[in-house]
């Protein structure tokens, strides 16, 4: 079984933590889209796919641009990291 994580655009936006941001405000971006997130993940070689019409529970705006989420495979079935998924420090 493959292991995927979900990334909603709200996680990376410059909103407040209460609104769903999960990264430091200094690294946040204004109005990220799921398509942009998918493009970046694909560019670095991750297995990724876009799920249309999936809403983040904290998202109050139901516009089309906020409806999608990205699923990214970071580990294989036994929680082994994928070869392209390593963090440099």
ChimeraX attribute file (.defattr): number of C-alpha atoms within 10 A of each C-alpha:
attribute: neighborCount
match mode: 1-to-1
recipient: residues
	/A:1	8
	/A:2	10
	/A:3	15
	/A:4	17
	/A:5	12
	/A:6	15
	/A:7	18
	/A:8	25
	/A:9	27
	/A:10	27
	/A:11	20
	/A:12	22
	/A:13	23
	/A:14	21
	/A:15	17
	/A:16	13
	/A:17	14
	/A:18	8
	/A:19	16
	/A:20	19
	/A:21	18
	/A:22	16
	/A:23	15
	/A:24	12
	/A:25	14
	/A:26	7
	/A:27	9
	/A:28	17
	/A:29	15
	/A:30	11
	/A:31	14
	/A:32	18
	/A:33	20
	/A:34	24
	/A:35	17
	/A:36	12
	/A:37	22
	/A:38	20
	/A:39	15
	/A:40	13
	/A:41	18
	/A:42	14
	/A:43	10
	/A:44	10
	/A:45	13
	/A:46	17
	/A:47	18
	/A:48	20
	/A:49	20
	/A:50	18
	/A:51	15
	/A:52	13
	/A:53	13
	/A:54	13
	/A:55	18
	/A:56	20
	/A:57	9
	/A:58	10
	/A:59	15
	/A:60	10
	/A:61	11
	/A:62	11
	/A:63	8
	/A:64	10
	/A:65	14
	/A:66	22
	/A:67	19
	/A:68	19
	/A:69	24
	/A:70	23
	/A:71	20
	/A:72	20
	/A:73	18
	/A:74	20
	/A:75	18
	/A:76	13
	/A:77	10
	/A:78	9
	/A:79	11
	/A:80	10
	/A:81	14
	/A:82	14
	/A:83	10
	/A:84	11
	/A:85	14
	/A:86	9
	/A:87	5
	/A:88	4
	/A:89	3
